[in-house]
Amino acid sequence: MPHIQYTPELSTGNEPLKSVSDNNNIGYTIQLRQQCPTNTIKKGFTMAQAQKGDRVIIDYTGTLEDGTIFDSTLEGDCCEDGQCSTDSCEDEGCGCDESGPMELTIGEEEFFTQIEEALIGMTPGEKKTVVVPAAEAFGAYDEERVFTVARSELPEDMPVEVGAELVLTGEDDEDELAVTVVEATPESVTFDANHPLAGEDLTFEITLNEIVGK
């Protein structure tokens, strides 16, 4: 460290030091502190905020009113009660196989509109809670989309266990209808063509991880 000599006059102003004679020089050892470059601190500096048209990376966890997690980008969020192993998901419906941050362009309707609008103005690391009403998510539950078909009208090899998700096709093999088996008897099978999340308000906890760019 530098060793600098000061005379008593410079050290004490107009008054000499009392502990030394007037003709003595006094040695001071000083330690220089490194300062931040001036260009790293700017008056009024603010973090970048996400804007419409920005490509961003987010994490989210979606829950139902009762707290059930129906989707998440965070590994392990939906793996409760031993549903998921360390390497793979034992329950194909829990979404664990799709975990990982989501990349989207704000305003391109790649996700729910409410979430994309909420991202505007957010800064990296910021979190928000967004609720998507059922009417703007997968619609209201429609009892008329539940129907029963006689087993004689179904292919013999069709799986008809309750909970099975199937795609029914029309006679021309063009019209397709996604359904879930909700009841099965020896005589008939009842299908539900509503989306599994129909009638549910969806709550999303979102985190803006990064603003990639335009």
DAJOMO-V655973 format. One record per backbone hydrogen bond with DSSP energy under -0.5 kcal/mol. CO is the residue of the C=O (numbers start at 1). NH is the residue of the N-H. Records with the same first field share a line. If there is no record, write none. Layout:
BEGIN
CO: NH  NH
END
This chain:
BEGIN
2: 4  30
4: 28
6: 26
7: 11
8: 12
9: 13
12: 15
21: 24
24: 8
26: 6
28: 4  30
30: 32
37: 40
38: 41
40: 42
42: 45
50: 121
51: 54
54: 56  106
55: 212  213
56: 104
57: 209  210
58: 102
59: 207
60: 73  74
61: 205
62: 70  71
63: 203
64: 67
68: 64  70
71: 62
73: 75  100
74: 77
76: 79
78: 80
80: 83
83: 90
88: 85
90: 92
91: 94
95: 98
96: 99
102: 58
104: 56  106
105: 108
106: 53
112: 115  116
113: 117
114: 118
115: 119
116: 120
117: 120
119: 122
122: 50
123: 126
126: 208
128: 206
130: 132  204
131: 133
132: 202
133: 136  137
134: 137  139
139: 199
141: 143
142: 145
143: 146
145: 147  193
147: 191
149: 189
150: 153
151: 154
155: 158
161: 164
164: 166  181
166: 179
168: 177
170: 173
175: 170
177: 168
179: 166
180: 182  192
181: 163
183: 190
187: 151
188: 185
189: 149  191
190: 182  183
191: 147
192: 180
195: 198
197: 200
202: 132  204
203: 63
204: 130  206
205: 61
206: 128
207: 59  209
208: 125
210: 57  212
213: 55
END
